[in-house]
Amino acid sequence: MKNLSLVLILLLASINISQAQDTDFKKPIVHASKQNYSVTKIDSHIKTIRNLNNHLFKSKVGRIVSKNDHNPEISPRAADVSIDKTILTQIFYSTFSEKRLKQLADENLSILIKFYTDPNGNVLELEFTFGDNSTLMPIEIEKLESQLQKNIKFSFKTDIFQGNTFAPLFYSVNFKRLVDHVPGAVYP
């Protein structure tokens, strides 16, 4: 009976360990609280994180292509798109504690956020690109992703979609400037 109890305890412990959250982005697939993320190394110093449920990055449909460039990742001109940067800043302050923001600022961290938006300005999916030496954790990306999807809405001054179903929009956030309240901490 003791052996059976010990086996059950060990089995339950191994299940809990296997479902544990990851604390960094060292593996190709990492686990946060509810979501799983793929980690793609861009080069030896930069990585892109995307939710495993994302699919728009695979699609050629909906991408904006510049007439002067064959790169399908061209973002519309910043003058054609607007976003409430105050809300974006508030999302960072609600996602990270002040202490954590300062830690990330001390790392001199900037994060490039790729918003996949629909013609109504809704955020459909997100990608995050940042330096490989960052201490950002999957649970933080999960929380940030959730808050951005719920609270960010883009508006467009021109028809950037030209019949497409979505467009990739890029915004960069510099944590040091964010903490120091320097204008330009968030920019397209």
TORKOL-4160 file (C-alpha; in steps of 0.2 Angstrom, whole numbers, padded with zeros to 4 digits, m for minus):
188
<pt num="1" X="0000" Y="0000" Z="0000"/>
<pt num="2" X="0014" Y="0012" Z="0004"/>
<pt num="3" X="0022" Y="0008" Z="m0013"/>
<pt num="4" X="0006" Y="0012" Z="m0022"/>
<pt num="5" X="0004" Y="0028" Z="m0013"/>
<pt num="6" X="0022" Y="0033" Z="m0016"/>
<pt num="7" X="0020" Y="0029" Z="m0035"/>
<pt num="8" X="0004" Y="0040" Z="m0036"/>
<pt num="9" X="0013" Y="0054" Z="m0027"/>
<pt num="10" X="0028" Y="0053" Z="m0039"/>
<pt num="11" X="0016" Y="0052" Z="m0054"/>
<pt num="12" X="0006" Y="0068" Z="m0049"/>
<pt num="13" X="0022" Y="0077" Z="m0045"/>
<pt num="14" X="0029" Y="0073" Z="m0063"/>
<pt num="15" X="0013" Y="0079" Z="m0071"/>
<pt num="16" X="0014" Y="0096" Z="m0061"/>
<pt num="17" X="0032" Y="0098" Z="m0066"/>
<pt num="18" X="0029" Y="0094" Z="m0085"/>
<pt num="19" X="0015" Y="0108" Z="m0085"/>
<pt num="20" X="0027" Y="0120" Z="m0077"/>
<pt num="21" X="0029" Y="0137" Z="m0084"/>
<pt num="22" X="0045" Y="0142" Z="m0093"/>
<pt num="23" X="0055" Y="0156" Z="m0086"/>
<pt num="24" X="0065" Y="0161" Z="m0101"/>
<pt num="25" X="0065" Y="0159" Z="m0120"/>
<pt num="26" X="0080" Y="0147" Z="m0122"/>
<pt num="27" X="0069" Y="0133" Z="m0130"/>
<pt num="28" X="0061" Y="0133" Z="m0147"/>
<pt num="29" X="0044" Y="0131" Z="m0138"/>
<pt num="30" X="0040" Y="0139" Z="m0121"/>
<pt num="31" X="0025" Y="0138" Z="m0110"/>
<pt num="32" X="0017" Y="0153" Z="m0101"/>
<pt num="33" X="0002" Y="0151" Z="m0090"/>
<pt num="34" X="m0011" Y="0148" Z="m0103"/>
<pt num="35" X="m0002" Y="0150" Z="m0120"/>
<pt num="36" X="0013" Y="0142" Z="m0128"/>
<pt num="37" X="0025" Y="0152" Z="m0139"/>
<pt num="38" X="0037" Y="0148" Z="m0152"/>
<pt num="39" X="0055" Y="0156" Z="m0151"/>
<pt num="40" X="0063" Y="0159" Z="m0168"/>
<pt num="41" X="0081" Y="0166" Z="m0168"/>
<pt num="42" X="0084" Y="0179" Z="m0180"/>
<pt num="43" X="0102" Y="0179" Z="m0177"/>
<pt num="44" X="0114" Y="0176" Z="m0163"/>
<pt num="45" X="0107" Y="0191" Z="m0153"/>
<pt num="46" X="0089" Y="0193" Z="m0158"/>
<pt num="47" X="0073" Y="0182" Z="m0157"/>
<pt num="48" X="0055" Y="0183" Z="m0162"/>
<pt num="49" X="0042" Y="0176" Z="m0150"/>
<pt num="50" X="0024" Y="0172" Z="m0157"/>
<pt num="51" X="0009" Y="0163" Z="m0150"/>
<pt num="52" X="0008" Y="0145" Z="m0157"/>
<pt num="53" X="m0010" Y="0149" Z="m0161"/>
<pt num="54" X="m0004" Y="0163" Z="m0173"/>
<pt num="55" X="m0006" Y="0159" Z="m0191"/>
<pt num="56" X="m0006" Y="0176" Z="m0201"/>
<pt num="57" X="0013" Y="0177" Z="m0202"/>
<pt num="58" X="0012" Y="0162" Z="m0213"/>
<pt num="59" X="m0001" Y="0170" Z="m0225"/>
<pt num="60" X="0003" Y="0179" Z="m0241"/>
<pt num="61" X="m0014" Y="0186" Z="m0241"/>
<pt num="62" X="m0017" Y="0202" Z="m0233"/>
<pt num="63" X="0001" Y="0208" Z="m0232"/>
<pt num="64" X="0005" Y="0226" Z="m0238"/>
<pt num="65" X="0018" Y="0226" Z="m0252"/>
<pt num="66" X="0026" Y="0242" Z="m0257"/>
<pt num="67" X="0026" Y="0247" Z="m0275"/>
<pt num="68" X="0045" Y="0251" Z="m0274"/>
<pt num="69" X="0050" Y="0235" Z="m0264"/>
<pt num="70" X="0047" Y="0217" Z="m0265"/>
<pt num="71" X="0048" Y="0214" Z="m0247"/>
<pt num="72" X="0030" Y="0208" Z="m0241"/>
<pt num="73" X="0034" Y="0214" Z="m0223"/>
<pt num="74" X="0033" Y="0233" Z="m0227"/>
<pt num="75" X="0023" Y="0242" Z="m0215"/>
<pt num="76" X="0012" Y="0257" Z="m0220"/>
<pt num="77" X="0018" Y="0274" Z="m0217"/>
<pt num="78" X="0017" Y="0280" Z="m0199"/>
<pt num="79" X="0007" Y="0296" Z="m0205"/>
<pt num="80" X="m0007" Y="0284" Z="m0211"/>
<pt num="81" X="m0009" Y="0275" Z="m0195"/>
<pt num="82" X="m0013" Y="0281" Z="m0177"/>
<pt num="83" X="m0014" Y="0273" Z="m0160"/>
<pt num="84" X="m0016" Y="0280" Z="m0143"/>
<pt num="85" X="0001" Y="0280" Z="m0137"/>
<pt num="86" X="m0005" Y="0284" Z="m0119"/>
<pt num="87" X="m0015" Y="0268" Z="m0118"/>
<pt num="88" X="0000" Y="0258" Z="m0125"/>
<pt num="89" X="0011" Y="0266" Z="m0112"/>
<pt num="90" X="m0002" Y="0262" Z="m0098"/>
<pt num="91" X="m0003" Y="0244" Z="m0104"/>
<pt num="92" X="0016" Y="0242" Z="m0101"/>
<pt num="93" X="0014" Y="0250" Z="m0083"/>
<pt num="94" X="0000" Y="0238" Z="m0079"/>
<pt num="95" X="0008" Y="0223" Z="m0086"/>
<pt num="96" X="0025" Y="0226" Z="m0077"/>
<pt num="97" X="0028" Y="0232" Z="m0059"/>
<pt num="98" X="0038" Y="0248" Z="m0058"/>
<pt num="99" X="0053" Y="0238" Z="m0051"/>
<pt num="100" X="0052" Y="0226" Z="m0066"/>
<pt num="101" X="0051" Y="0240" Z="m0078"/>
<pt num="102" X="0067" Y="0248" Z="m0071"/>
<pt num="103" X="0076" Y="0231" Z="m0072"/>
<pt num="104" X="0071" Y="0230" Z="m0091"/>
<pt num="105" X="0076" Y="0248" Z="m0093"/>
<pt num="106" X="0093" Y="0244" Z="m0085"/>
<pt num="107" X="0095" Y="0230" Z="m0098"/>
<pt num="108" X="0093" Y="0244" Z="m0111"/>
<pt num="109" X="0079" Y="0233" Z="m0118"/>
<pt num="110" X="0069" Y="0238" Z="m0133"/>
<pt num="111" X="0055" Y="0227" Z="m0140"/>
<pt num="112" X="0048" Y="0227" Z="m0157"/>
<pt num="113" X="0030" Y="0223" Z="m0158"/>
<pt num="114" X="0022" Y="0217" Z="m0174"/>
<pt num="115" X="0003" Y="0220" Z="m0173"/>
<pt num="116" X="m0008" Y="0211" Z="m0186"/>
<pt num="117" X="m0023" Y="0222" Z="m0188"/>
<pt num="118" X="m0039" Y="0220" Z="m0197"/>
<pt num="119" X="m0047" Y="0235" Z="m0207"/>
<pt num="120" X="m0057" Y="0240" Z="m0192"/>
<pt num="121" X="m0041" Y="0243" Z="m0182"/>
<pt num="122" X="m0043" Y="0227" Z="m0171"/>
<pt num="123" X="m0027" Y="0218" Z="m0166"/>
<pt num="124" X="m0029" Y="0200" Z="m0172"/>
<pt num="125" X="m0011" Y="0193" Z="m0168"/>
<pt num="126" X="0005" Y="0199" Z="m0161"/>
<pt num="127" X="0024" Y="0195" Z="m0162"/>
<pt num="128" X="0037" Y="0201" Z="m0151"/>
<pt num="129" X="0056" Y="0204" Z="m0156"/>
<pt num="130" X="0069" Y="0208" Z="m0143"/>
<pt num="131" X="0087" Y="0204" Z="m0139"/>
<pt num="132" X="0093" Y="0187" Z="m0134"/>
<pt num="133" X="0100" Y="0193" Z="m0117"/>
<pt num="134" X="0084" Y="0200" Z="m0111"/>
<pt num="135" X="0076" Y="0193" Z="m0095"/>
<pt num="136" X="0058" Y="0195" Z="m0101"/>
<pt num="137" X="0048" Y="0179" Z="m0096"/>
<pt num="138" X="0035" Y="0170" Z="m0106"/>
<pt num="139" X="0022" Y="0174" Z="m0093"/>
<pt num="140" X="0026" Y="0193" Z="m0095"/>
<pt num="141" X="0024" Y="0191" Z="m0114"/>
<pt num="142" X="0007" Y="0182" Z="m0112"/>
<pt num="143" X="0000" Y="0196" Z="m0101"/>
<pt num="144" X="0007" Y="0209" Z="m0112"/>
<pt num="145" X="m0001" Y="0200" Z="m0127"/>
<pt num="146" X="m0018" Y="0199" Z="m0119"/>
<pt num="147" X="m0018" Y="0217" Z="m0114"/>
<pt num="148" X="m0013" Y="0223" Z="m0131"/>
<pt num="149" X="m0026" Y="0213" Z="m0140"/>
<pt num="150" X="m0040" Y="0219" Z="m0128"/>
<pt num="151" X="m0036" Y="0237" Z="m0127"/>
<pt num="152" X="m0027" Y="0243" Z="m0143"/>
<pt num="153" X="m0037" Y="0249" Z="m0158"/>
<pt num="154" X="m0029" Y="0257" Z="m0173"/>
<pt num="155" X="m0036" Y="0270" Z="m0184"/>
<pt num="156" X="m0031" Y="0273" Z="m0202"/>
<pt num="157" X="m0031" Y="0290" Z="m0211"/>
<pt num="158" X="m0030" Y="0281" Z="m0228"/>
<pt num="159" X="m0035" Y="0264" Z="m0235"/>
<pt num="160" X="m0019" Y="0255" Z="m0231"/>
<pt num="161" X="m0028" Y="0238" Z="m0234"/>
<pt num="162" X="m0032" Y="0240" Z="m0252"/>
<pt num="163" X="m0044" Y="0225" Z="m0251"/>
<pt num="164" X="m0032" Y="0215" Z="m0240"/>
<pt num="165" X="m0039" Y="0206" Z="m0224"/>
<pt num="166" X="m0025" Y="0212" Z="m0212"/>
<pt num="167" X="m0009" Y="0222" Z="m0211"/>
<pt num="168" X="0006" Y="0221" Z="m0201"/>
<pt num="169" X="0010" Y="0236" Z="m0191"/>
<pt num="170" X="0027" Y="0239" Z="m0181"/>
<pt num="171" X="0029" Y="0248" Z="m0165"/>
<pt num="172" X="0045" Y="0249" Z="m0155"/>
<pt num="173" X="0045" Y="0252" Z="m0136"/>
<pt num="174" X="0061" Y="0257" Z="m0127"/>
<pt num="175" X="0060" Y="0253" Z="m0109"/>
<pt num="176" X="0073" Y="0265" Z="m0103"/>
<pt num="177" X="0064" Y="0279" Z="m0111"/>
<pt num="178" X="0047" Y="0273" Z="m0105"/>
<pt num="179" X="0054" Y="0273" Z="m0087"/>
<pt num="180" X="0062" Y="0290" Z="m0089"/>
<pt num="181" X="0045" Y="0297" Z="m0097"/>
<pt num="182" X="0055" Y="0302" Z="m0112"/>
<pt num="183" X="0044" Y="0307" Z="m0127"/>
<pt num="184" X="0047" Y="0294" Z="m0141"/>
<pt num="185" X="0048" Y="0279" Z="m0129"/>
<pt num="186" X="0034" Y="0271" Z="m0141"/>
<pt num="187" X="0036" Y="0274" Z="m0159"/>
<pt num="188" X="0031" Y="0267" Z="m0176"/>
